[in-house]
Amino acid sequence: MSVESIAQKMLDLKILPRFMMVVMTLVYIRVIEWGISLEDLSTQQSAMISVVSGSMTGSLAVWLQSEKG
């Protein structure tokens, strides 16, 4: 098997985007766990959770759209 065929197989199976979504989901879960573990959230901490949640939502939408085609 040549390097080109392996690379093409990885592109066909969409391994990298799927791996990235798994990693992002794990990080998102960790951020939510961190936020829940705090006694009192500051505005900066809640803003960070909000930004991470928004980026996760956008990434999920883009990923799901790319899985269709």
PDB file of N, CA, C, O and CB in Angstrom:
ATOM      1  N   MET A   1       0.840  -1.173   0.000  1.00  0.00           N
ATOM      2  CA  MET A   1       0.000   0.000   0.000  1.00  0.00           C
ATOM      3  C   MET A   1       0.886   1.238   0.000  1.00  0.00           C
ATOM      4  O   MET A   1       1.830   1.335   0.785  1.00  0.00           O
ATOM      5  CB  MET A   1      -0.956  -0.003   1.212  1.00  0.00           C
ATOM      6  N   SER A   2       0.580   2.176  -0.877  1.00  0.00           N
ATOM      7  CA  SER A   2       1.388   3.386  -0.952  1.00  0.00           C
ATOM      8  C   SER A   2       0.885   4.425   0.049  1.00  0.00           C
ATOM      9  O   SER A   2      -0.222   4.330   0.578  1.00  0.00           O
ATOM     10  CB  SER A   2       1.368   3.961  -2.379  1.00  0.00           C
ATOM     11  N   VAL A   3       1.722   5.400   0.281  1.00  0.00           N
ATOM     12  CA  VAL A   3       1.379   6.471   1.216  1.00  0.00           C
ATOM     13  C   VAL A   3       0.164   7.239   0.716  1.00  0.00           C
ATOM     14  O   VAL A   3      -0.684   7.650   1.508  1.00  0.00           O
ATOM     15  CB  VAL A   3       2.570   7.426   1.412  1.00  0.00           C
ATOM     16  N   GLU A   4       0.080   7.432  -0.595  1.00  0.00           N
ATOM     17  CA  GLU A   4      -1.045   8.159  -1.174  1.00  0.00           C
ATOM     18  C   GLU A   4      -2.360   7.421  -0.952  1.00  0.00           C
ATOM     19  O   GLU A   4      -3.380   8.048  -0.665  1.00  0.00           O
ATOM     20  CB  GLU A   4      -0.818   8.382  -2.664  1.00  0.00           C
ATOM     21  N   SER A   5      -2.350   6.111  -1.080  1.00  0.00           N
ATOM     22  CA  SER A   5      -3.579   5.351  -0.879  1.00  0.00           C
ATOM     23  C   SER A   5      -4.006   5.346   0.592  1.00  0.00           C
ATOM     24  O   SER A   5      -5.198   5.349   0.899  1.00  0.00           O
ATOM     25  CB  SER A   5      -3.396   3.917  -1.375  1.00  0.00           C
ATOM     26  N   ILE A   6      -3.029   5.338   1.493  1.00  0.00           N
ATOM     27  CA  ILE A   6      -3.349   5.411   2.919  1.00  0.00           C
ATOM     28  C   ILE A   6      -3.941   6.774   3.252  1.00  0.00           C
ATOM     29  O   ILE A   6      -4.931   6.873   3.977  1.00  0.00           O
ATOM     30  CB  ILE A   6      -2.091   5.145   3.778  1.00  0.00           C
ATOM     31  N   ALA A   7      -3.321   7.827   2.711  1.00  0.00           N
ATOM     32  CA  ALA A   7      -3.833   9.178   2.948  1.00  0.00           C
ATOM     33  C   ALA A   7      -5.242   9.328   2.376  1.00  0.00           C
ATOM     34  O   ALA A   7      -6.105   9.940   3.006  1.00  0.00           O
ATOM     35  CB  ALA A   7      -2.891  10.230   2.327  1.00  0.00           C
ATOM     36  N   GLN A   8      -5.477   8.778   1.199  1.00  0.00           N
ATOM     37  CA  GLN A   8      -6.803   8.868   0.587  1.00  0.00           C
ATOM     38  C   GLN A   8      -7.829   8.089   1.403  1.00  0.00           C
ATOM     39  O   GLN A   8      -8.970   8.530   1.543  1.00  0.00           O
ATOM     40  CB  GLN A   8      -6.766   8.344  -0.857  1.00  0.00           C
ATOM     41  N   LYS A   9      -7.440   6.945   1.939  1.00  0.00           N
ATOM     42  CA  LYS A   9      -8.341   6.154   2.770  1.00  0.00           C
ATOM     43  C   LYS A   9      -8.706   6.919   4.042  1.00  0.00           C
ATOM     44  O   LYS A   9      -9.857   6.889   4.477  1.00  0.00           O
ATOM     45  CB  LYS A   9      -7.698   4.799   3.125  1.00  0.00           C
ATOM     46  N   MET A  10      -7.719   7.610   4.643  1.00  0.00           N
ATOM     47  CA  MET A  10      -7.991   8.413   5.833  1.00  0.00           C
ATOM     48  C   MET A  10      -8.948   9.552   5.514  1.00  0.00           C
ATOM     49  O   MET A  10      -9.832   9.869   6.310  1.00  0.00           O
ATOM     50  CB  MET A  10      -6.690   8.967   6.414  1.00  0.00           C
ATOM     51  N   LEU A  11      -8.771  10.171   4.341  1.00  0.00           N
ATOM     52  CA  LEU A  11      -9.686  11.238   3.939  1.00  0.00           C
ATOM     53  C   LEU A  11     -11.084  10.695   3.683  1.00  0.00           C
ATOM     54  O   LEU A  11     -12.074  11.326   4.054  1.00  0.00           O
ATOM     55  CB  LEU A  11      -9.163  11.946   2.691  1.00  0.00           C
ATOM     56  N   ASP A  12     -11.172   9.531   3.052  1.00  0.00           N
ATOM     57  CA  ASP A  12     -12.476   8.927   2.770  1.00  0.00           C
ATOM     58  C   ASP A  12     -13.221   8.560   4.044  1.00  0.00           C
ATOM     59  O   ASP A  12     -14.440   8.720   4.120  1.00  0.00           O
ATOM     60  CB  ASP A  12     -12.305   7.691   1.906  1.00  0.00           C
ATOM     61  N   LEU A  13     -12.498   8.071   5.043  1.00  0.00           N
ATOM     62  CA  LEU A  13     -13.126   7.673   6.307  1.00  0.00           C
ATOM     63  C   LEU A  13     -13.354   8.843   7.255  1.00  0.00           C
ATOM     64  O   LEU A  13     -14.013   8.691   8.284  1.00  0.00           O
ATOM     65  CB  LEU A  13     -12.277   6.635   6.994  1.00  0.00           C
ATOM     66  N   LYS A  14     -12.810  10.016   6.913  1.00  0.00           N
ATOM     67  CA  LYS A  14     -12.952  11.235   7.727  1.00  0.00           C
ATOM     68  C   LYS A  14     -12.506  10.989   9.170  1.00  0.00           C
ATOM     69  O   LYS A  14     -13.210  11.330  10.121  1.00  0.00           O
ATOM     70  CB  LYS A  14     -14.415  11.729   7.706  1.00  0.00           C
ATOM     71  N   ILE A  15     -11.331  10.394   9.307  1.00  0.00           N
ATOM     72  CA  ILE A  15     -10.815  10.044  10.623  1.00  0.00           C
ATOM     73  C   ILE A  15     -10.477  11.287  11.443  1.00  0.00           C
ATOM     74  O   ILE A  15     -10.845  11.368  12.615  1.00  0.00           O
ATOM     75  CB  ILE A  15      -9.585   9.161  10.484  1.00  0.00           C
ATOM     76  N   LEU A  16      -9.785  12.253  10.849  1.00  0.00           N
ATOM     77  CA  LEU A  16      -9.357  13.429  11.600  1.00  0.00           C
ATOM     78  C   LEU A  16     -10.536  14.251  12.124  1.00  0.00           C
ATOM     79  O   LEU A  16     -10.536  14.599  13.305  1.00  0.00           O
ATOM     80  CB  LEU A  16      -8.476  14.298  10.732  1.00  0.00           C
ATOM     81  N   PRO A  17     -11.542  14.581  11.302  1.00  0.00           N
ATOM     82  CA  PRO A  17     -12.676  15.338  11.861  1.00  0.00           C
ATOM     83  C   PRO A  17     -13.410  14.583  12.968  1.00  0.00           C
ATOM     84  O   PRO A  17     -13.860  15.193  13.938  1.00  0.00           O
ATOM     85  CB  PRO A  17     -13.657  15.684  10.757  1.00  0.00           C
ATOM     86  N   ARG A  18     -13.532  13.290  12.834  1.00  0.00           N
ATOM     87  CA  ARG A  18     -14.209  12.507  13.871  1.00  0.00           C
ATOM     88  C   ARG A  18     -13.386  12.474  15.159  1.00  0.00           C
ATOM     89  O   ARG A  18     -13.936  12.577  16.255  1.00  0.00           O
ATOM     90  CB  ARG A  18     -14.472  11.076  13.376  1.00  0.00           C
ATOM     91  N   PHE A  19     -12.084  12.330  15.024  1.00  0.00           N
ATOM     92  CA  PHE A  19     -11.207  12.355  16.187  1.00  0.00           C
ATOM     93  C   PHE A  19     -11.274  13.716  16.877  1.00  0.00           C
ATOM     94  O   PHE A  19     -11.327  13.794  18.104  1.00  0.00           O
ATOM     95  CB  PHE A  19      -9.761  12.031  15.779  1.00  0.00           C
ATOM     96  N   MET A  20     -11.272  14.793  16.079  1.00  0.00           N
ATOM     97  CA  MET A  20     -11.350  16.136  16.642  1.00  0.00           C
ATOM     98  C   MET A  20     -12.664  16.349  17.393  1.00  0.00           C
ATOM     99  O   MET A  20     -12.673  17.000  18.438  1.00  0.00           O
ATOM    100  CB  MET A  20     -11.203  17.181  15.537  1.00  0.00           C
ATOM    101  N   MET A  21     -13.761  15.816  16.886  1.00  0.00           N
ATOM    102  CA  MET A  21     -15.042  15.968  17.580  1.00  0.00           C
ATOM    103  C   MET A  21     -15.045  15.195  18.896  1.00  0.00           C
ATOM    104  O   MET A  21     -15.617  15.661  19.881  1.00  0.00           O
ATOM    105  CB  MET A  21     -16.199  15.492  16.685  1.00  0.00           C
ATOM    106  N   VAL A  22     -14.422  14.037  18.929  1.00  0.00           N
ATOM    107  CA  VAL A  22     -14.327  13.274  20.181  1.00  0.00           C
ATOM    108  C   VAL A  22     -13.513  14.062  21.204  1.00  0.00           C
ATOM    109  O   VAL A  22     -13.912  14.165  22.364  1.00  0.00           O
ATOM    110  CB  VAL A  22     -13.683  11.878  19.933  1.00  0.00           C
ATOM    111  N   VAL A  23     -12.387  14.613  20.789  1.00  0.00           N
ATOM    112  CA  VAL A  23     -11.545  15.392  21.693  1.00  0.00           C
ATOM    113  C   VAL A  23     -12.293  16.631  22.178  1.00  0.00           C
ATOM    114  O   VAL A  23     -12.263  16.943  23.368  1.00  0.00           O
ATOM    115  CB  VAL A  23     -10.230  15.796  20.997  1.00  0.00           C
ATOM    116  N   MET A  24     -12.965  17.342  21.267  1.00  0.00           N
ATOM    117  CA  MET A  24     -13.711  18.542  21.663  1.00  0.00           C
ATOM    118  C   MET A  24     -14.840  18.203  22.630  1.00  0.00           C
ATOM    119  O   MET A  24     -15.104  18.961  23.564  1.00  0.00           O
ATOM    120  CB  MET A  24     -14.279  19.248  20.427  1.00  0.00           C
ATOM    121  N   THR A  25     -15.502  17.080  22.418  1.00  0.00           N
ATOM    122  CA  THR A  25     -16.571  16.671  23.321  1.00  0.00           C
ATOM    123  C   THR A  25     -16.023  16.370  24.710  1.00  0.00           C
ATOM    124  O   THR A  25     -16.630  16.747  25.712  1.00  0.00           O
ATOM    125  CB  THR A  25     -17.301  15.447  22.764  1.00  0.00           C
ATOM    126  N   LEU A  26     -14.885  15.697  24.775  1.00  0.00           N
ATOM    127  CA  LEU A  26     -14.270  15.409  26.071  1.00  0.00           C
ATOM    128  C   LEU A  26     -13.855  16.690  26.793  1.00  0.00           C
ATOM    129  O   LEU A  26     -14.050  16.812  28.003  1.00  0.00           O
ATOM    130  CB  LEU A  26     -13.055  14.498  25.888  1.00  0.00           C
ATOM    131  N   VAL A  27     -13.289  17.634  26.064  1.00  0.00           N
ATOM    132  CA  VAL A  27     -12.899  18.908  26.672  1.00  0.00           C
ATOM    133  C   VAL A  27     -14.135  19.667  27.137  1.00  0.00           C
ATOM    134  O   VAL A  27     -14.120  20.273  28.208  1.00  0.00           O
ATOM    135  CB  VAL A  27     -12.086  19.765  25.675  1.00  0.00           C
ATOM    136  N   TYR A  28     -15.200  19.640  26.349  1.00  0.00           N
ATOM    137  CA  TYR A  28     -16.445  20.309  26.721  1.00  0.00           C
ATOM    138  C   TYR A  28     -17.013  19.706  28.009  1.00  0.00           C
ATOM    139  O   TYR A  28     -17.464  20.437  28.891  1.00  0.00           O
ATOM    140  CB  TYR A  28     -17.478  20.203  25.577  1.00  0.00           C
ATOM    141  N   ILE A  29     -16.991  18.410  28.114  1.00  0.00           N
ATOM    142  CA  ILE A  29     -17.472  17.743  29.331  1.00  0.00           C
ATOM    143  C   ILE A  29     -16.628  18.161  30.528  1.00  0.00           C
ATOM    144  O   ILE A  29     -17.160  18.415  31.609  1.00  0.00           O
ATOM    145  CB  ILE A  29     -17.439  16.204  29.165  1.00  0.00           C
ATOM    146  N   ARG A  30     -15.310  18.233  30.337  1.00  0.00           N
ATOM    147  CA  ARG A  30     -14.427  18.640  31.439  1.00  0.00           C
ATOM    148  C   ARG A  30     -14.708  20.080  31.875  1.00  0.00           C
ATOM    149  O   ARG A  30     -14.675  20.381  33.068  1.00  0.00           O
ATOM    150  CB  ARG A  30     -12.952  18.497  31.021  1.00  0.00           C
ATOM    151  N   VAL A  31     -14.983  20.969  30.921  1.00  0.00           N
ATOM    152  CA  VAL A  31     -15.291  22.359  31.268  1.00  0.00           C
ATOM    153  C   VAL A  31     -16.588  22.435  32.059  1.00  0.00           C
ATOM    154  O   VAL A  31     -16.673  23.177  33.037  1.00  0.00           O
ATOM    155  CB  VAL A  31     -15.390  23.228  30.000  1.00  0.00           C
ATOM    156  N   ILE A  32     -17.597  21.677  31.649  1.00  0.00           N
ATOM    157  CA  ILE A  32     -18.865  21.659  32.378  1.00  0.00           C
ATOM    158  C   ILE A  32     -18.658  21.088  33.786  1.00  0.00           C
ATOM    159  O   ILE A  32     -19.202  21.620  34.754  1.00  0.00           O
ATOM    160  CB  ILE A  32     -19.926  20.830  31.606  1.00  0.00           C
ATOM    161  N   GLU A  33     -17.878  20.014  33.906  1.00  0.00           N
ATOM    162  CA  GLU A  33     -17.584  19.449  35.228  1.00  0.00           C
ATOM    163  C   GLU A  33     -16.868  20.471  36.108  1.00  0.00           C
ATOM    164  O   GLU A  33     -17.169  20.594  37.295  1.00  0.00           O
ATOM    165  CB  GLU A  33     -16.727  18.176  35.094  1.00  0.00           C
ATOM    166  N   TRP A  34     -15.926  21.198  35.525  1.00  0.00           N
ATOM    167  CA  TRP A  34     -15.200  22.214  36.269  1.00  0.00           C
ATOM    168  C   TRP A  34     -16.160  23.304  36.753  1.00  0.00           C
ATOM    169  O   TRP A  34     -16.099  23.724  37.909  1.00  0.00           O
ATOM    170  CB  TRP A  34     -14.084  22.823  35.400  1.00  0.00           C
ATOM    171  N   GLY A  35     -17.037  23.753  35.867  1.00  0.00           N
ATOM    172  CA  GLY A  35     -17.994  24.789  36.243  1.00  0.00           C
ATOM    173  C   GLY A  35     -18.939  24.340  37.346  1.00  0.00           C
ATOM    174  O   GLY A  35     -19.271  25.115  38.243  1.00  0.00           O
ATOM    175  N   ILE A  36     -19.366  23.097  37.275  1.00  0.00           N
ATOM    176  CA  ILE A  36     -20.270  22.568  38.292  1.00  0.00           C
ATOM    177  C   ILE A  36     -19.553  22.432  39.634  1.00  0.00           C
ATOM    178  O   ILE A  36     -20.175  22.596  40.684  1.00  0.00           O
ATOM    179  CB  ILE A  36     -20.839  21.210  37.852  1.00  0.00           C
ATOM    180  N   SER A  37     -18.253  22.134  39.613  1.00  0.00           N
ATOM    181  CA  SER A  37     -17.517  21.915  40.857  1.00  0.00           C
ATOM    182  C   SER A  37     -17.233  23.203  41.626  1.00  0.00           C
ATOM    183  O   SER A  37     -16.905  23.149  42.811  1.00  0.00           O
ATOM    184  CB  SER A  37     -16.219  21.218  40.559  1.00  0.00           C
ATOM    185  N   LEU A  38     -17.352  24.349  40.980  1.00  0.00           N
ATOM    186  CA  LEU A  38     -17.079  25.618  41.660  1.00  0.00           C
ATOM    187  C   LEU A  38     -18.253  26.014  42.538  1.00  0.00           C
ATOM    188  O   LEU A  38     -19.411  25.767  42.202  1.00  0.00           O
ATOM    189  CB  LEU A  38     -16.781  26.729  40.642  1.00  0.00           C
ATOM    190  N   GLU A  39     -17.935  26.634  43.670  1.00  0.00           N
ATOM    191  CA  GLU A  39     -19.012  27.064  44.569  1.00  0.00           C
ATOM    192  C   GLU A  39     -19.736  28.280  44.036  1.00  0.00           C
ATOM    193  O   GLU A  39     -20.966  28.335  44.050  1.00  0.00           O
ATOM    194  CB  GLU A  39     -18.462  27.365  45.949  1.00  0.00           C
ATOM    195  N   ASP A  40     -18.981  29.252  43.567  1.00  0.00           N
ATOM    196  CA  ASP A  40     -19.581  30.487  43.078  1.00  0.00           C
ATOM    197  C   ASP A  40     -18.850  30.903  41.807  1.00  0.00           C
ATOM    198  O   ASP A  40     -17.649  31.172  41.839  1.00  0.00           O
ATOM    199  CB  ASP A  40     -19.521  31.616  44.160  1.00  0.00           C
ATOM    200  N   LEU A  41     -19.568  30.957  40.696  1.00  0.00           N
ATOM    201  CA  LEU A  41     -18.953  31.327  39.422  1.00  0.00           C
ATOM    202  C   LEU A  41     -18.795  32.834  39.327  1.00  0.00           C
ATOM    203  O   LEU A  41     -19.712  33.588  39.650  1.00  0.00           O
ATOM    204  CB  LEU A  41     -19.787  30.806  38.245  1.00  0.00           C
ATOM    205  N   SER A  42     -17.620  33.265  38.878  1.00  0.00           N
ATOM    206  CA  SER A  42     -17.438  34.683  38.576  1.00  0.00           C
ATOM    207  C   SER A  42     -17.959  34.938  37.170  1.00  0.00           C
ATOM    208  O   SER A  42     -18.259  33.997  36.436  1.00  0.00           O
ATOM    209  CB  SER A  42     -15.935  35.110  38.706  1.00  0.00           C
ATOM    210  N   THR A  43     -18.068  36.192  36.798  1.00  0.00           N
ATOM    211  CA  THR A  43     -18.554  36.503  35.445  1.00  0.00           C
ATOM    212  C   THR A  43     -17.565  36.022  34.393  1.00  0.00           C
ATOM    213  O   THR A  43     -17.976  35.617  33.305  1.00  0.00           O
ATOM    214  CB  THR A  43     -18.795  38.018  35.288  1.00  0.00           C
ATOM    215  N   GLN A  44     -16.280  36.057  34.690  1.00  0.00           N
ATOM    216  CA  GLN A  44     -15.277  35.587  33.737  1.00  0.00           C
ATOM    217  C   GLN A  44     -15.378  34.075  33.535  1.00  0.00           C
ATOM    218  O   GLN A  44     -15.247  33.580  32.416  1.00  0.00           O
ATOM    219  CB  GLN A  44     -13.869  35.965  34.216  1.00  0.00           C
ATOM    220  N   GLN A  45     -15.611  33.351  34.626  1.00  0.00           N
ATOM    221  CA  GLN A  45     -15.725  31.900  34.517  1.00  0.00           C
ATOM    222  C   GLN A  45     -16.978  31.507  33.750  1.00  0.00           C
ATOM    223  O   GLN A  45     -16.935  30.607  32.911  1.00  0.00           O
ATOM    224  CB  GLN A  45     -15.736  31.260  35.901  1.00  0.00           C
ATOM    225  N   SER A  46     -18.090  32.171  34.030  1.00  0.00           N
ATOM    226  CA  SER A  46     -19.315  31.846  33.301  1.00  0.00           C
ATOM    227  C   SER A  46     -19.202  32.256  31.835  1.00  0.00           C
ATOM    228  O   SER A  46     -19.775  31.601  30.965  1.00  0.00           O
ATOM    229  CB  SER A  46     -20.525  32.535  33.951  1.00  0.00           C
ATOM    230  N   ALA A  47     -18.468  33.334  31.552  1.00  0.00           N
ATOM    231  CA  ALA A  47     -18.243  33.741  30.165  1.00  0.00           C
ATOM    232  C   ALA A  47     -17.417  32.691  29.420  1.00  0.00           C
ATOM    233  O   ALA A  47     -17.679  32.406  28.252  1.00  0.00           O
ATOM    234  CB  ALA A  47     -17.537  35.112  30.113  1.00  0.00           C
ATOM    235  N   MET A  48     -16.415  32.116  30.099  1.00  0.00           N
ATOM    236  CA  MET A  48     -15.607  31.087  29.455  1.00  0.00           C
ATOM    237  C   MET A  48     -16.447  29.851  29.146  1.00  0.00           C
ATOM    238  O   MET A  48     -16.323  29.270  28.068  1.00  0.00           O
ATOM    239  CB  MET A  48     -14.416  30.711  30.341  1.00  0.00           C
ATOM    240  N   ILE A  49     -17.287  29.453  30.073  1.00  0.00           N
ATOM    241  CA  ILE A  49     -18.168  28.309  29.841  1.00  0.00           C
ATOM    242  C   ILE A  49     -19.111  28.603  28.678  1.00  0.00           C
ATOM    243  O   ILE A  49     -19.381  27.726  27.857  1.00  0.00           O
ATOM    244  CB  ILE A  49     -18.974  27.970  31.118  1.00  0.00           C
ATOM    245  N   SER A  50     -19.603  29.815  28.610  1.00  0.00           N
ATOM    246  CA  SER A  50     -20.496  30.211  27.524  1.00  0.00           C
ATOM    247  C   SER A  50     -19.788  30.162  26.170  1.00  0.00           C
ATOM    248  O   SER A  50     -20.359  29.693  25.184  1.00  0.00           O
ATOM    249  CB  SER A  50     -21.041  31.615  27.776  1.00  0.00           C
ATOM    250  N   VAL A  51     -18.555  30.642  26.124  1.00  0.00           N
ATOM    251  CA  VAL A  51     -17.791  30.626  24.869  1.00  0.00           C
ATOM    252  C   VAL A  51     -17.507  29.191  24.439  1.00  0.00           C
ATOM    253  O   VAL A  51     -17.642  28.856  23.262  1.00  0.00           O
ATOM    254  CB  VAL A  51     -16.464  31.408  25.025  1.00  0.00           C
ATOM    255  N   VAL A  52     -17.117  28.350  25.378  1.00  0.00           N
ATOM    256  CA  VAL A  52     -16.838  26.947  25.043  1.00  0.00           C
ATOM    257  C   VAL A  52     -18.121  26.257  24.562  1.00  0.00           C
ATOM    258  O   VAL A  52     -18.084  25.483  23.606  1.00  0.00           O
ATOM    259  CB  VAL A  52     -16.245  26.195  26.273  1.00  0.00           C
ATOM    260  N   SER A  53     -19.249  26.531  25.216  1.00  0.00           N
ATOM    261  CA  SER A  53     -20.521  25.933  24.800  1.00  0.00           C
ATOM    262  C   SER A  53     -20.914  26.402  23.398  1.00  0.00           C
ATOM    263  O   SER A  53     -21.374  25.606  22.579  1.00  0.00           O
ATOM    264  CB  SER A  53     -21.633  26.283  25.806  1.00  0.00           C
ATOM    265  N   GLY A  54     -20.732  27.684  23.128  1.00  0.00           N
ATOM    266  CA  GLY A  54     -21.049  28.212  21.799  1.00  0.00           C
ATOM    267  C   GLY A  54     -20.165  27.640  20.717  1.00  0.00           C
ATOM    268  O   GLY A  54     -20.639  27.309  19.630  1.00  0.00           O
ATOM    269  N   SER A  55     -18.878  27.522  21.008  1.00  0.00           N
ATOM    270  CA  SER A  55     -17.974  26.959  20.000  1.00  0.00           C
ATOM    271  C   SER A  55     -18.257  25.476  19.767  1.00  0.00           C
ATOM    272  O   SER A  55     -18.115  24.983  18.649  1.00  0.00           O
ATOM    273  CB  SER A  55     -16.512  27.151  20.426  1.00  0.00           C
ATOM    274  N   MET A  56     -18.653  24.776  20.809  1.00  0.00           N
ATOM    275  CA  MET A  56     -19.001  23.361  20.655  1.00  0.00           C
ATOM    276  C   MET A  56     -20.257  23.214  19.794  1.00  0.00           C
ATOM    277  O   MET A  56     -20.328  22.335  18.935  1.00  0.00           O
ATOM    278  CB  MET A  56     -19.217  22.699  22.038  1.00  0.00           C
ATOM    279  N   THR A  57     -21.239  24.075  20.028  1.00  0.00           N
ATOM    280  CA  THR A  57     -22.468  24.033  19.235  1.00  0.00           C
ATOM    281  C   THR A  57     -22.173  24.314  17.767  1.00  0.00           C
ATOM    282  O   THR A  57     -22.667  23.611  16.886  1.00  0.00           O
ATOM    283  CB  THR A  57     -23.490  25.045  19.773  1.00  0.00           C
ATOM    284  N   GLY A  58     -21.368  25.340  17.505  1.00  0.00           N
ATOM    285  CA  GLY A  58     -21.010  25.666  16.121  1.00  0.00           C
ATOM    286  C   GLY A  58     -20.211  24.564  15.458  1.00  0.00           C
ATOM    287  O   GLY A  58     -20.453  24.230  14.298  1.00  0.00           O
ATOM    288  N   SER A  59     -19.261  23.997  16.185  1.00  0.00           N
ATOM    289  CA  SER A  59     -18.444  22.916  15.628  1.00  0.00           C
ATOM    290  C   SER A  59     -19.283  21.684  15.319  1.00  0.00           C
ATOM    291  O   SER A  59     -19.089  21.024  14.298  1.00  0.00           O
ATOM    292  CB  SER A  59     -17.322  22.547  16.595  1.00  0.00           C
ATOM    293  N   LEU A  60     -20.207  21.391  16.205  1.00  0.00           N
ATOM    294  CA  LEU A  60     -21.080  20.244  15.977  1.00  0.00           C
ATOM    295  C   LEU A  60     -21.952  20.456  14.741  1.00  0.00           C
ATOM    296  O   LEU A  60     -22.159  19.528  13.959  1.00  0.00           O
ATOM    297  CB  LEU A  60     -21.959  19.990  17.206  1.00  0.00           C
ATOM    298  N   ALA A  61     -22.458  21.666  14.566  1.00  0.00           N
ATOM    299  CA  ALA A  61     -23.281  21.964  13.392  1.00  0.00           C
ATOM    300  C   ALA A  61     -22.477  21.828  12.102  1.00  0.00           C
ATOM    301  O   ALA A  61     -22.955  21.251  11.125  1.00  0.00           O
ATOM    302  CB  ALA A  61     -23.864  23.377  13.497  1.00  0.00           C
ATOM    303  N   VAL A  62     -21.256  22.358  12.100  1.00  0.00           N
ATOM    304  CA  VAL A  62     -20.404  22.253  10.912  1.00  0.00           C
ATOM    305  C   VAL A  62     -20.060  20.798  10.635  1.00  0.00           C
ATOM    306  O   VAL A  62     -20.091  20.362   9.484  1.00  0.00           O
ATOM    307  CB  VAL A  62     -19.117  23.080  11.088  1.00  0.00           C
ATOM    308  N   TRP A  63     -19.731  20.044  11.679  1.00  0.00           N
ATOM    309  CA  TRP A  63     -19.358  18.643  11.500  1.00  0.00           C
ATOM    310  C   TRP A  63     -20.527  17.820  10.972  1.00  0.00           C
ATOM    311  O   TRP A  63     -20.354  17.006  10.066  1.00  0.00           O
ATOM    312  CB  TRP A  63     -18.858  18.055  12.816  1.00  0.00           C
ATOM    313  N   LEU A  64     -21.714  18.027  11.534  1.00  0.00           N
ATOM    314  CA  LEU A  64     -22.881  17.277  11.069  1.00  0.00           C
ATOM    315  C   LEU A  64     -23.210  17.612   9.623  1.00  0.00           C
ATOM    316  O   LEU A  64     -23.617  16.736   8.859  1.00  0.00           O
ATOM    317  CB  LEU A  64     -24.090  17.563  11.958  1.00  0.00           C
ATOM    318  N   GLN A  65     -23.036  18.870   9.243  1.00  0.00           N
ATOM    319  CA  GLN A  65     -23.280  19.258   7.853  1.00  0.00           C
ATOM    320  C   GLN A  65     -22.276  18.584   6.923  1.00  0.00           C
ATOM    321  O   GLN A  65     -22.635  18.164   5.823  1.00  0.00           O
ATOM    322  CB  GLN A  65     -23.204  20.789   7.697  1.00  0.00           C
ATOM    323  N   SER A  66     -21.028  18.479   7.356  1.00  0.00           N
ATOM    324  CA  SER A  66     -20.006  17.851   6.501  1.00  0.00           C
ATOM    325  C   SER A  66     -20.193  16.343   6.412  1.00  0.00           C
ATOM    326  O   SER A  66     -19.768  15.732   5.431  1.00  0.00           O
ATOM    327  CB  SER A  66     -18.606  18.164   7.031  1.00  0.00           C
ATOM    328  N   GLU A  67     -20.820  15.729   7.411  1.00  0.00           N
ATOM    329  CA  GLU A  67     -21.065  14.291   7.374  1.00  0.00           C
ATOM    330  C   GLU A  67     -22.142  13.920   6.362  1.00  0.00           C
ATOM    331  O   GLU A  67     -22.181  12.786   5.885  1.00  0.00           O
ATOM    332  CB  GLU A  67     -21.460  13.797   8.749  1.00  0.00           C
ATOM    333  N   LYS A  68     -23.017  14.869   6.033  1.00  0.00           N
ATOM    334  CA  LYS A  68     -24.085  14.587   5.065  1.00  0.00           C
ATOM    335  C   LYS A  68     -23.530  14.359   3.661  1.00  0.00           C
ATOM    336  O   LYS A  68     -23.988  13.479   2.932  1.00  0.00           O
ATOM    337  CB  LYS A  68     -25.093  15.737   5.040  1.00  0.00           C
ATOM    338  N   GLY A  69     -22.536  15.169   3.297  1.00  0.00           N
ATOM    339  CA  GLY A  69     -22.059  15.142   1.926  1.00  0.00           C
ATOM    340  C   GLY A  69     -20.923  14.283   1.652  1.00  0.00           C
ATOM    341  O   GLY A  69     -20.465  14.210   0.512  1.00  0.00           O
TER     342      GLY A  69
END
